[in-house]
């Protein structure tokens, strides 16, 4: 399992996407405002996602 880095775009929980802002030992903090339709979901701006529960879709090197 590859652990995300700050700036990576990750996908989790049925298609939600966000930018990794902080990497913790067991999880990452993700900013969800990256999604164009963020306001449609009635979510907080940031959320915590366990390393087991996301997929990196863009690395910070390709952003």
PyMOL Python script that loads the backbone (N, CA, C, O; Angstrom):
from pymol import cmd

cmd.read_pdbstr("""\
ATOM      1  N   UNK A   1       0.846  -1.181   0.000  1.00  0.00           N
ATOM      2  CA  UNK A   1       0.000   0.000   0.000  1.00  0.00           C
ATOM      3  C   UNK A   1       0.888   1.240   0.000  1.00  0.00           C
ATOM      4  O   UNK A   1       1.765   1.391   0.851  1.00  0.00           O
ATOM      5  N   UNK A   2       0.649   2.124  -0.968  1.00  0.00           N
ATOM      6  CA  UNK A   2       1.404   3.370  -1.044  1.00  0.00           C
ATOM      7  C   UNK A   2       0.678   4.445  -0.232  1.00  0.00           C
ATOM      8  O   UNK A   2      -0.530   4.633  -0.375  1.00  0.00           O
ATOM      9  N   UNK A   3       1.419   5.137   0.609  1.00  0.00           N
ATOM     10  CA  UNK A   3       0.842   6.199   1.440  1.00  0.00           C
ATOM     11  C   UNK A   3       0.913   7.514   0.686  1.00  0.00           C
ATOM     12  O   UNK A   3       1.939   7.846   0.092  1.00  0.00           O
ATOM     13  N   UNK A   4      -0.178   8.256   0.712  1.00  0.00           N
ATOM     14  CA  UNK A   4      -0.255   9.538   0.021  1.00  0.00           C
ATOM     15  C   UNK A   4       0.680  10.555   0.659  1.00  0.00           C
ATOM     16  O   UNK A   4       1.063  10.429   1.822  1.00  0.00           O
ATOM     17  N   UNK A   5       1.039  11.566  -0.126  1.00  0.00           N
ATOM     18  CA  UNK A   5       1.860  12.670   0.347  1.00  0.00           C
ATOM     19  C   UNK A   5       1.053  13.956   0.239  1.00  0.00           C
ATOM     20  O   UNK A   5       0.023  14.001  -0.433  1.00  0.00           O
ATOM     21  N   UNK A   6       1.528  14.990   0.903  1.00  0.00           N
ATOM     22  CA  UNK A   6       0.863  16.291   0.844  1.00  0.00           C
ATOM     23  C   UNK A   6       0.788  16.738  -0.613  1.00  0.00           C
ATOM     24  O   UNK A   6       1.777  16.671  -1.344  1.00  0.00           O
ATOM     25  N   UNK A   7      -0.389  17.191  -1.026  1.00  0.00           N
ATOM     26  CA  UNK A   7      -0.602  17.641  -2.401  1.00  0.00           C
ATOM     27  C   UNK A   7      -1.192  16.591  -3.315  1.00  0.00           C
ATOM     28  O   UNK A   7      -1.674  16.924  -4.397  1.00  0.00           O
ATOM     29  N   UNK A   8      -1.168  15.317  -2.907  1.00  0.00           N
ATOM     30  CA  UNK A   8      -1.774  14.263  -3.720  1.00  0.00           C
ATOM     31  C   UNK A   8      -3.287  14.435  -3.763  1.00  0.00           C
ATOM     32  O   UNK A   8      -3.894  14.943  -2.820  1.00  0.00           O
ATOM     33  N   UNK A   9      -3.883  14.008  -4.864  1.00  0.00           N
ATOM     34  CA  UNK A   9      -5.334  13.944  -4.976  1.00  0.00           C
ATOM     35  C   UNK A   9      -5.714  12.494  -4.705  1.00  0.00           C
ATOM     36  O   UNK A   9      -5.190  11.578  -5.339  1.00  0.00           O
ATOM     37  N   UNK A  10      -6.629  12.289  -3.759  1.00  0.00           N
ATOM     38  CA  UNK A  10      -7.058  10.937  -3.417  1.00  0.00           C
ATOM     39  C   UNK A  10      -8.558  10.795  -3.633  1.00  0.00           C
ATOM     40  O   UNK A  10      -9.309  11.769  -3.599  1.00  0.00           O
ATOM     41  N   UNK A  11      -8.969   9.553  -3.855  1.00  0.00           N
ATOM     42  CA  UNK A  11     -10.384   9.219  -4.024  1.00  0.00           C
ATOM     43  C   UNK A  11     -10.750   8.205  -2.959  1.00  0.00           C
ATOM     44  O   UNK A  11      -9.978   7.291  -2.666  1.00  0.00           O
ATOM     45  N   UNK A  12     -11.929   8.368  -2.380  1.00  0.00           N
ATOM     46  CA  UNK A  12     -12.370   7.489  -1.305  1.00  0.00           C
ATOM     47  C   UNK A  12     -13.880   7.510  -1.246  1.00  0.00           C
ATOM     48  O   UNK A  12     -14.520   8.369  -1.852  1.00  0.00           O
ATOM     49  N   UNK A  13     -14.446   6.577  -0.522  1.00  0.00           N
ATOM     50  CA  UNK A  13     -15.869   6.537  -0.203  1.00  0.00           C
ATOM     51  C   UNK A  13     -16.762   6.863  -1.399  1.00  0.00           C
ATOM     52  O   UNK A  13     -17.367   7.934  -1.450  1.00  0.00           O
ATOM     53  N   UNK A  14     -16.843   5.959  -2.341  1.00  0.00           N
ATOM     54  CA  UNK A  14     -17.749   6.081  -3.488  1.00  0.00           C
ATOM     55  C   UNK A  14     -17.520   7.323  -4.339  1.00  0.00           C
ATOM     56  O   UNK A  14     -18.480   7.971  -4.757  1.00  0.00           O
ATOM     57  N   UNK A  15     -16.268   7.662  -4.600  1.00  0.00           N
ATOM     58  CA  UNK A  15     -15.977   8.713  -5.564  1.00  0.00           C
ATOM     59  C   UNK A  15     -15.670  10.096  -5.022  1.00  0.00           C
ATOM     60  O   UNK A  15     -15.400  11.005  -5.807  1.00  0.00           O
ATOM     61  N   UNK A  16     -15.699  10.291  -3.721  1.00  0.00           N
ATOM     62  CA  UNK A  16     -15.309  11.589  -3.180  1.00  0.00           C
ATOM     63  C   UNK A  16     -13.818  11.793  -3.431  1.00  0.00           C
ATOM     64  O   UNK A  16     -13.033  10.848  -3.349  1.00  0.00           O
ATOM     65  N   UNK A  17     -13.432  13.037  -3.740  1.00  0.00           N
ATOM     66  CA  UNK A  17     -12.034  13.335  -4.008  1.00  0.00           C
ATOM     67  C   UNK A  17     -11.603  14.549  -3.214  1.00  0.00           C
ATOM     68  O   UNK A  17     -12.417  15.406  -2.873  1.00  0.00           O
ATOM     69  N   UNK A  18     -10.307  14.613  -2.920  1.00  0.00           N
ATOM     70  CA  UNK A  18      -9.784  15.758  -2.202  1.00  0.00           C
ATOM     71  C   UNK A  18      -8.273  15.799  -2.248  1.00  0.00           C
ATOM     72  O   UNK A  18      -7.618  14.858  -2.695  1.00  0.00           O
ATOM     73  N   UNK A  19      -7.728  16.923  -1.772  1.00  0.00           N
ATOM     74  CA  UNK A  19      -6.291  17.158  -1.745  1.00  0.00           C
ATOM     75  C   UNK A  19      -5.770  16.835  -0.348  1.00  0.00           C
ATOM     76  O   UNK A  19      -6.329  17.300   0.645  1.00  0.00           O
ATOM     77  N   UNK A  20      -4.718  16.051  -0.269  1.00  0.00           N
ATOM     78  CA  UNK A  20      -4.114  15.706   1.014  1.00  0.00           C
ATOM     79  C   UNK A  20      -3.405  16.943   1.577  1.00  0.00           C
ATOM     80  O   UNK A  20      -2.540  17.526   0.923  1.00  0.00           O
ATOM     81  N   UNK A  21      -3.782  17.330   2.794  1.00  0.00           N
ATOM     82  CA  UNK A  21      -3.170  18.487   3.446  1.00  0.00           C
ATOM     83  C   UNK A  21      -2.195  18.091   4.547  1.00  0.00           C
ATOM     84  O   UNK A  21      -1.256  18.830   4.844  1.00  0.00           O
ATOM     85  N   UNK A  22      -2.416  16.929   5.154  1.00  0.00           N
ATOM     86  CA  UNK A  22      -1.536  16.471   6.228  1.00  0.00           C
ATOM     87  C   UNK A  22      -1.526  14.954   6.234  1.00  0.00           C
ATOM     88  O   UNK A  22      -2.553  14.312   6.016  1.00  0.00           O
ATOM     89  N   UNK A  23      -0.354  14.390   6.487  1.00  0.00           N
ATOM     90  CA  UNK A  23      -0.196  12.946   6.560  1.00  0.00           C
ATOM     91  C   UNK A  23       0.101  12.579   8.012  1.00  0.00           C
ATOM     92  O   UNK A  23       1.072  13.057   8.597  1.00  0.00           O
ATOM     93  N   UNK A  24      -0.741  11.731   8.583  1.00  0.00           N
ATOM     94  CA  UNK A  24      -0.557  11.233   9.942  1.00  0.00           C
ATOM     95  C   UNK A  24      -0.092   9.783   9.878  1.00  0.00           C
ATOM     96  O   UNK A  24       0.033   9.216   8.792  1.00  0.00           O
ATOM     97  N   UNK A  25       0.162   9.187  11.028  1.00  0.00           N
ATOM     98  CA  UNK A  25       0.664   7.817  11.070  1.00  0.00           C
ATOM     99  C   UNK A  25      -0.299   6.827  10.425  1.00  0.00           C
ATOM    100  O   UNK A  25       0.129   5.947   9.678  1.00  0.00           O
ATOM    101  N   UNK A  26      -1.600   6.959  10.706  1.00  0.00           N
ATOM    102  CA  UNK A  26      -2.591   6.001  10.200  1.00  0.00           C
ATOM    103  C   UNK A  26      -3.605   6.595   9.233  1.00  0.00           C
ATOM    104  O   UNK A  26      -4.489   5.887   8.751  1.00  0.00           O
ATOM    105  N   UNK A  27      -3.488   7.891   8.943  1.00  0.00           N
ATOM    106  CA  UNK A  27      -4.510   8.541   8.127  1.00  0.00           C
ATOM    107  C   UNK A  27      -3.967   9.800   7.470  1.00  0.00           C
ATOM    108  O   UNK A  27      -2.848  10.237   7.736  1.00  0.00           O
ATOM    109  N   UNK A  28      -4.800  10.371   6.599  1.00  0.00           N
ATOM    110  CA  UNK A  28      -4.494  11.665   5.980  1.00  0.00           C
ATOM    111  C   UNK A  28      -5.667  12.610   6.228  1.00  0.00           C
ATOM    112  O   UNK A  28      -6.806  12.174   6.393  1.00  0.00           O
ATOM    113  N   UNK A  29      -5.374  13.898   6.252  1.00  0.00           N
ATOM    114  CA  UNK A  29      -6.421  14.916   6.318  1.00  0.00           C
ATOM    115  C   UNK A  29      -6.590  15.446   4.906  1.00  0.00           C
ATOM    116  O   UNK A  29      -5.632  15.893   4.276  1.00  0.00           O
ATOM    117  N   UNK A  30      -7.832  15.390   4.416  1.00  0.00           N
ATOM    118  CA  UNK A  30      -8.133  15.701   3.025  1.00  0.00           C
ATOM    119  C   UNK A  30      -9.047  16.916   2.947  1.00  0.00           C
ATOM    120  O   UNK A  30     -10.039  17.002   3.670  1.00  0.00           O
ATOM    121  N   UNK A  31      -8.708  17.853   2.067  1.00  0.00           N
ATOM    122  CA  UNK A  31      -9.540  19.025   1.808  1.00  0.00           C
ATOM    123  C   UNK A  31     -10.479  18.681   0.653  1.00  0.00           C
ATOM    124  O   UNK A  31     -10.029  18.429  -0.465  1.00  0.00           O
ATOM    125  N   UNK A  32     -11.768  18.671   0.924  1.00  0.00           N
ATOM    126  CA  UNK A  32     -12.769  18.249  -0.062  1.00  0.00           C
ATOM    127  C   UNK A  32     -13.181  19.360  -1.017  1.00  0.00           C
ATOM    128  O   UNK A  32     -13.869  19.083  -1.999  1.00  0.00           O
ATOM    129  N   UNK A  33     -12.792  20.597  -0.771  1.00  0.00           N
ATOM    130  CA  UNK A  33     -13.214  21.702  -1.647  1.00  0.00           C
ATOM    131  C   UNK A  33     -12.575  21.597  -3.024  1.00  0.00           C
ATOM    132  O   UNK A  33     -12.895  22.394  -3.906  1.00  0.00           O
ATOM    133  N   UNK A  34     -11.686  20.642  -3.233  1.00  0.00           N
ATOM    134  CA  UNK A  34     -11.101  20.362  -4.546  1.00  0.00           C
ATOM    135  C   UNK A  34     -12.188  19.980  -5.553  1.00  0.00           C
ATOM    136  O   UNK A  34     -12.078  20.294  -6.738  1.00  0.00           O
ATOM    137  N   UNK A  35     -13.231  19.305  -5.083  1.00  0.00           N
ATOM    138  CA  UNK A  35     -14.310  18.854  -5.978  1.00  0.00           C
ATOM    139  C   UNK A  35     -15.168  20.045  -6.398  1.00  0.00           C
ATOM    140  O   UNK A  35     -15.525  20.882  -5.569  1.00  0.00           O
ATOM    141  N   UNK A  36     -15.496  20.118  -7.686  1.00  0.00           N
ATOM    142  CA  UNK A  36     -16.340  21.206  -8.186  1.00  0.00           C
ATOM    143  C   UNK A  36     -17.723  21.181  -7.545  1.00  0.00           C
ATOM    144  O   UNK A  36     -18.303  22.234  -7.278  1.00  0.00           O
ATOM    145  N   UNK A  37     -18.253  19.990  -7.298  1.00  0.00           N
ATOM    146  CA  UNK A  37     -19.601  19.851  -6.739  1.00  0.00           C
ATOM    147  C   UNK A  37     -19.576  19.642  -5.228  1.00  0.00           C
ATOM    148  O   UNK A  37     -20.505  19.059  -4.668  1.00  0.00           O
ATOM    149  N   UNK A  38     -18.541  20.107  -4.576  1.00  0.00           N
ATOM    150  CA  UNK A  38     -18.374  19.943  -3.128  1.00  0.00           C
ATOM    151  C   UNK A  38     -19.600  20.401  -2.344  1.00  0.00           C
ATOM    152  O   UNK A  38     -20.022  19.717  -1.411  1.00  0.00           O
ATOM    153  N   UNK A  39     -20.168  21.526  -2.700  1.00  0.00           N
ATOM    154  CA  UNK A  39     -21.304  22.088  -1.944  1.00  0.00           C
ATOM    155  C   UNK A  39     -22.573  21.226  -2.065  1.00  0.00           C
ATOM    156  O   UNK A  39     -23.456  21.310  -1.211  1.00  0.00           O
ATOM    157  N   UNK A  40     -22.667  20.420  -3.090  1.00  0.00           N
ATOM    158  CA  UNK A  40     -23.835  19.557  -3.283  1.00  0.00           C
ATOM    159  C   UNK A  40     -23.930  18.450  -2.234  1.00  0.00           C
ATOM    160  O   UNK A  40     -25.010  17.900  -2.022  1.00  0.00           O
ATOM    161  N   UNK A  41     -22.829  18.118  -1.582  1.00  0.00           N
ATOM    162  CA  UNK A  41     -22.794  16.991  -0.662  1.00  0.00           C
ATOM    163  C   UNK A  41     -23.053  17.349   0.794  1.00  0.00           C
ATOM    164  O   UNK A  41     -23.215  16.450   1.619  1.00  0.00           O
ATOM    165  N   UNK A  42     -23.096  18.620   1.135  1.00  0.00           N
ATOM    166  CA  UNK A  42     -23.338  19.057   2.515  1.00  0.00           C
ATOM    167  C   UNK A  42     -22.326  18.408   3.466  1.00  0.00           C
ATOM    168  O   UNK A  42     -22.700  17.788   4.461  1.00  0.00           O
ATOM    169  N   UNK A  43     -21.037  18.564   3.140  1.00  0.00           N
ATOM    170  CA  UNK A  43     -19.951  17.997   3.928  1.00  0.00           C
ATOM    171  C   UNK A  43     -19.099  19.104   4.536  1.00  0.00           C
ATOM    172  O   UNK A  43     -19.133  20.250   4.086  1.00  0.00           O
ATOM    173  N   UNK A  44     -18.336  18.745   5.563  1.00  0.00           N
ATOM    174  CA  UNK A  44     -17.327  19.662   6.097  1.00  0.00           C
ATOM    175  C   UNK A  44     -16.241  19.853   5.038  1.00  0.00           C
ATOM    176  O   UNK A  44     -16.116  19.040   4.123  1.00  0.00           O
ATOM    177  N   UNK A  45     -15.458  20.924   5.162  1.00  0.00           N
ATOM    178  CA  UNK A  45     -14.390  21.179   4.192  1.00  0.00           C
ATOM    179  C   UNK A  45     -13.294  20.129   4.231  1.00  0.00           C
ATOM    180  O   UNK A  45     -12.711  19.795   3.199  1.00  0.00           O
ATOM    181  N   UNK A  46     -13.011  19.605   5.422  1.00  0.00           N
ATOM    182  CA  UNK A  46     -11.923  18.636   5.580  1.00  0.00           C
ATOM    183  C   UNK A  46     -12.431  17.381   6.270  1.00  0.00           C
ATOM    184  O   UNK A  46     -13.397  17.414   7.033  1.00  0.00           O
ATOM    185  N   UNK A  47     -11.758  16.277   5.983  1.00  0.00           N
ATOM    186  CA  UNK A  47     -12.103  15.020   6.626  1.00  0.00           C
ATOM    187  C   UNK A  47     -10.848  14.179   6.808  1.00  0.00           C
ATOM    188  O   UNK A  47      -9.823  14.429   6.174  1.00  0.00           O
ATOM    189  N   UNK A  48     -10.938  13.188   7.673  1.00  0.00           N
ATOM    190  CA  UNK A  48      -9.830  12.276   7.937  1.00  0.00           C
ATOM    191  C   UNK A  48     -10.139  10.953   7.249  1.00  0.00           C
ATOM    192  O   UNK A  48     -11.247  10.428   7.358  1.00  0.00           O
ATOM    193  N   UNK A  49      -9.146  10.420   6.538  1.00  0.00           N
ATOM    194  CA  UNK A  49      -9.318   9.160   5.820  1.00  0.00           C
ATOM    195  C   UNK A  49      -8.160   8.231   6.176  1.00  0.00           C
ATOM    196  O   UNK A  49      -6.993   8.604   6.055  1.00  0.00           O
ATOM    197  N   UNK A  50      -8.495   7.018   6.614  1.00  0.00           N
ATOM    198  CA  UNK A  50      -7.483   6.018   6.942  1.00  0.00           C
ATOM    199  C   UNK A  50      -6.718   5.628   5.678  1.00  0.00           C
ATOM    200  O   UNK A  50      -7.281   5.619   4.584  1.00  0.00           O
ATOM    201  N   UNK A  51      -5.434   5.308   5.835  1.00  0.00           N
ATOM    202  CA  UNK A  51      -4.610   4.928   4.687  1.00  0.00           C
ATOM    203  C   UNK A  51      -5.198   3.747   3.908  1.00  0.00           C
ATOM    204  O   UNK A  51      -4.977   3.639   2.702  1.00  0.00           O
ATOM    205  N   UNK A  52      -5.932   2.872   4.570  1.00  0.00           N
ATOM    206  CA  UNK A  52      -6.517   1.704   3.901  1.00  0.00           C
ATOM    207  C   UNK A  52      -7.708   2.069   3.022  1.00  0.00           C
ATOM    208  O   UNK A  52      -8.136   1.262   2.196  1.00  0.00           O
ATOM    209  N   UNK A  53      -8.254   3.288   3.190  1.00  0.00           N
ATOM    210  CA  UNK A  53      -9.537   3.612   2.582  1.00  0.00           C
ATOM    211  C   UNK A  53      -9.488   4.618   1.444  1.00  0.00           C
ATOM    212  O   UNK A  53     -10.527   5.162   1.072  1.00  0.00           O
ATOM    213  N   UNK A  54      -8.321   4.882   0.882  1.00  0.00           N
ATOM    214  CA  UNK A  54      -8.258   5.794  -0.252  1.00  0.00           C
ATOM    215  C   UNK A  54      -7.368   5.236  -1.347  1.00  0.00           C
ATOM    216  O   UNK A  54      -6.595   4.300  -1.143  1.00  0.00           O
ATOM    217  N   UNK A  55      -7.507   5.848  -2.522  1.00  0.00           N
ATOM    218  CA  UNK A  55      -6.683   5.493  -3.672  1.00  0.00           C
ATOM    219  C   UNK A  55      -6.090   6.802  -4.201  1.00  0.00           C
ATOM    220  O   UNK A  55      -6.818   7.777  -4.390  1.00  0.00           O
ATOM    221  N   UNK A  56      -4.805   6.831  -4.436  1.00  0.00           N
ATOM    222  CA  UNK A  56      -4.151   8.031  -4.980  1.00  0.00           C
ATOM    223  C   UNK A  56      -4.489   8.093  -6.473  1.00  0.00           C
ATOM    224  O   UNK A  56      -4.229   7.146  -7.216  1.00  0.00           O
ATOM    225  N   UNK A  57      -5.074   9.223  -6.906  1.00  0.00           N
ATOM    226  CA  UNK A  57      -5.404   9.344  -8.324  1.00  0.00           C
ATOM    227  C   UNK A  57      -4.498  10.335  -9.053  1.00  0.00           C
ATOM    228  O   UNK A  57      -4.403  10.294 -10.280  1.00  0.00           O
ATOM    229  N   UNK A  58      -3.828  11.228  -8.314  1.00  0.00           N
ATOM    230  CA  UNK A  58      -2.830  12.120  -8.883  1.00  0.00           C
ATOM    231  C   UNK A  58      -1.764  12.379  -7.840  1.00  0.00           C
ATOM    232  O   UNK A  58      -2.068  12.747  -6.706  1.00  0.00           O
ATOM    233  N   UNK A  59      -0.514  12.186  -8.229  1.00  0.00           N
ATOM    234  CA  UNK A  59       0.550  12.476  -7.268  1.00  0.00           C
ATOM    235  C   UNK A  59       0.877  13.960  -7.304  1.00  0.00           C
ATOM    236  O   UNK A  59       0.561  14.645  -8.276  1.00  0.00           O
ATOM    237  N   UNK A  60       1.501  14.452  -6.262  1.00  0.00           N
ATOM    238  CA  UNK A  60       1.822  15.881  -6.188  1.00  0.00           C
ATOM    239  C   UNK A  60       2.835  16.281  -7.248  1.00  0.00           C
ATOM    240  O   UNK A  60       2.949  17.462  -7.576  1.00  0.00           O
ATOM    241  N   UNK A  61       3.575  15.314  -7.790  1.00  0.00           N
ATOM    242  CA  UNK A  61       4.547  15.616  -8.835  1.00  0.00           C
ATOM    243  C   UNK A  61       3.877  15.929 -10.165  1.00  0.00           C
ATOM    244  O   UNK A  61       4.435  16.666 -10.977  1.00  0.00           O
ATOM    245  N   UNK A  62       2.681  15.376 -10.401  1.00  0.00           N
ATOM    246  CA  UNK A  62       1.999  15.596 -11.675  1.00  0.00           C
ATOM    247  C   UNK A  62       0.947  16.688 -11.602  1.00  0.00           C
ATOM    248  O   UNK A  62       0.263  16.947 -12.592  1.00  0.00           O
ATOM    249  N   UNK A  63       0.801  17.337 -10.452  1.00  0.00           N
ATOM    250  CA  UNK A  63      -0.223  18.377 -10.287  1.00  0.00           C
ATOM    251  C   UNK A  63       0.302  19.676 -10.816  1.00  0.00           C
ATOM    252  O   UNK A  63      -0.398  20.688 -10.777  1.00  0.00           O
TER     253      UNK A  63
END
""", "prot")
cmd.dss("prot")
cmd.show_as("cartoon", "prot")
cmd.util.cbc("prot")
cmd.orient("prot")
